[in-house]
Amino acid sequence: MSETKSTWIRATGLWANERNGRKYLSSKIGGIRGLIFPNEHRRGEKDPTHALCIGHARNRPDQGDAEGNDGAPF
């Protein structure tokens, strides 16, 4: 059996943020916004440590900048 070499492609950068005492990572790829939060409902080692939430990026002048540093939903 031959081993296939996997290729990793850097999709975007992530920005560390904190709001109301909660830390999260944010990013934006085209018209998609991504937020990564610690999993506060984790019960054991088999549960994921973080959750990725995605949605449409909003281009509102009162929310963040073009690099994805926009507000979290809390």
N, C-alpha and C positions, 0 to 999 in steps of 0.2 A: 504494500500500500504506500503510495507516494504522499508526502506531506505537502499541503498547499500553503504557500506563504501568504499571510494576510497583509493587506495594505490598509493603514490607517490614514484617514484624511482629516485634517483639522477643519472643522466646520465653522467655529466661531470662538471668540473669547468669552470669558465669564467675568462678571463684576460682583465682588462681595458687597453686600448691603446689609443694613440693619434698620429695622423700623419697630417701634414699640417694644424694644428689647429682644426682638426675634431676628436671627441671622438667616440670610438666604442668598442665593446666587441668581443673577439675572443675565439675560442675553437677548439678542434680536437677530434673526436671520431673515432677510427680506421682509415680508409682511407678517412674520410669525414671531411672537414673543415667547420666551421660555423662562420659567422660574423654577428653581430647585430648592426645596425645603427639607429640613430634617423631618423624618417620620416620627411624629409625636404619638402615634398609635402603635408603635412597635412593641410586640409582646415577647419576642424571642429572637434567637440568632437566625432563624429562617426567614424572618420578616426583613424587608429592605430597610436600609438606614436612611434613605432619602426618597423623595417623590419628585418627579418632573411633571410640571403643569405647563401646558401650551395653549395659546390662544392667539387671536388676531392682534397684531401690534396696532396701537392707537397713535396717531400722529397729532397729539394735542400739545400746543405750546406750553401749557401749564404742567405737563408731566414729563420730567426728565429730559434726556438729550438723545441724540442720534445713535449713541453707542449702546443703548439698551438700559441705561440707568433710570428706568421709569419705576413708578411706585408699585409696591406689592399690594395684594388685595386684603390688607389688614391695617 
